[in-house]
Amino acid sequence: MTLRIAGHLLVECLLAQGVTHAFGVPGESYLAVLDGFHQHRDAIDFVICRQEGGAAFMAEAHGKLTGRPGVCFVTRGPGATNASIGVHTAAQDSTPMVLFVGDVASDQRDREAFQEVDYGAFFGAFGMAKRVERVDRAERLPEYVARAFATALNGRPGPVVLVLPEDMLTQPVPDALQAAPRWQAPAWQPDAAGLARLLELLRSAQRPFVIVGGSSWTPEGARHLQAFAEAWQLPVGTALRFQDSFDNHHRLYAGDVGIAINPRLAERIRQADLVLALGPRLGEMTTSGYTLLQVPRPHQRLIHVHPGAEELGRVYQPDLALCASLPAMAAALAAQPAPADVPWRDWADGAHADYLANLLPQALPGPVDMAAVIQTLQRLLPPDAALANGAGNFASWAHRFFRYHGLGKGLKTQLAPTSGAMGYGVPAAIACAITTGRTVVALTGDGDFMMTGQELATARQYGARLVVVLLNNGVYGTIRMHQAREYPHRQAGSMLTNPDFVRLAESHGLAGERVERTEQFEPALRAALARADSTLIEIALSEQVITTRTTLEAIENRGGQR
């Protein structure tokens, strides 16, 4: 009987699940797995990252792009705790992900060995992971890996953590021990009675509104959703950072139901008599601090459709709760006959008109017009381009002015953290560039970039081609804005002294350009898109241009009047 080691078997289990890329920072505790990646280097790529937070963000973004669990490898406590930001993002974004942690040997466990952490307590007790398990016996690897992928995909998708003792990974396993087959999450169909009740509620409405989001959509499901909206003439808004769930160019699109929501859209949702939530979990940002929909019983009739039964009724008590796979639900809705006419046509037209009006920018001071910058991105990027961002006020420019092509056109075009995690955009863009070869732009702020900017070295190493558009205003902008509102004229803790970002990019092998006036951006972007390598474009921005609607001074003066 021939034998192979468990680390090789683990890689074979990943291959059986369809994994093509794993992201991570190497560590001594999983050397046997690294050897497995070498053994199967023609079938799977291990992407070497510079910090575990960046690696976990890349894995999470890959999960968003593929709909399959993104895979990340780290070692022991420091690696796992660094990677926790990506696990938390996967949890709040409902993204399938599996984090593998190389750990202390089994005979050293529970002694506070070097870099030891109680992963069950760390990831499980705080609700970051759907499941945390430790694989103590090599022959059970196929079982644990299969369960991890199934758990990550079933119901509401999310992250799973598997802990791998280093001595287990070197154990021999027989050749007869094979990986479990690829897991495909079951498509839960809506029940007939629930579907009939949904249509009944919809027919009785005068001012319905659809909020779509969540991570389980497929291109076919998005097309069915669009067909349903067209047949019933329904206005559609998208939940926070799921703007590509519905084509932003469509005449029924009403806008982004998220941070810095269009005030007219917020008022429209408040005035709605029926809200159909297809997929989102209706968190704080999507509900404007739980004010658009009152907790626990909204004054609007609420229909909540979600693939995870545990999400239904957790915050809101809906008039109708349906547990169903989102593509299956959309297909069922698209198949239902629509009325010849509906009373809310003007209501839907008005919602789209409000969205178009919100695309017209307010005049703000300074030599750089950020609305024009975003419009230039819109005009020059190909339709299949992806736009990635982290967290900060800089992202509001994209949320308001960039019109995402919908998933129904075949590809995911928005990579952004609903968790509000700073540092997400650059690693997410790199993951997209490495794994898809598509044009991808990372829109980032100075503070946001400094969290994970070292991953530019990863991009260089793998020949990834991306464009980083970095807005440099020398402050933690979101914090500065809130500070100006709550504690006017008392700035503390938000100023930044930054490096020379152009030279920093050049030191990583990227081209670097600095833009100080609006008219400089288009030639810089054209040059970046024409290059075979990556480019960083730094935009010098006044801290006064703190939001898409007003200045820092105006916010501070209003705060001082209270």
JOWO-V875413 format. One record per helix or strand of 2 or more residues. SS is the DSSP state (H for helix, E for strand). FROM is the first residue (numbers start at 0). LEN is the number of residues. If there is no record, write none. Layout:
SS;FROM;LEN, SS;FROM;LEN
This chain:
E;2;3, H;5;11, E;20;4, H;27;12, E;44;4, H;51;15, E;69;6, H;75;18, E;96;7, H;105;3, H;118;6, E;130;5, H;137;16, E;158;7, H;165;4, E;171;3, H;191;12, E;207;5, H;218;14, E;235;4, H;242;3, E;252;5, H;262;9, E;273;5, E;300;6, H;308;3, E;319;4, H;325;9, H;344;14, H;369;11, E;385;4, H;394;7, H;406;3, E;413;3, H;423;13, E;439;6, H;445;16, E;466;6, H;476;10, H;500;7, E;510;5, H;517;13, E;534;6, H;551;9
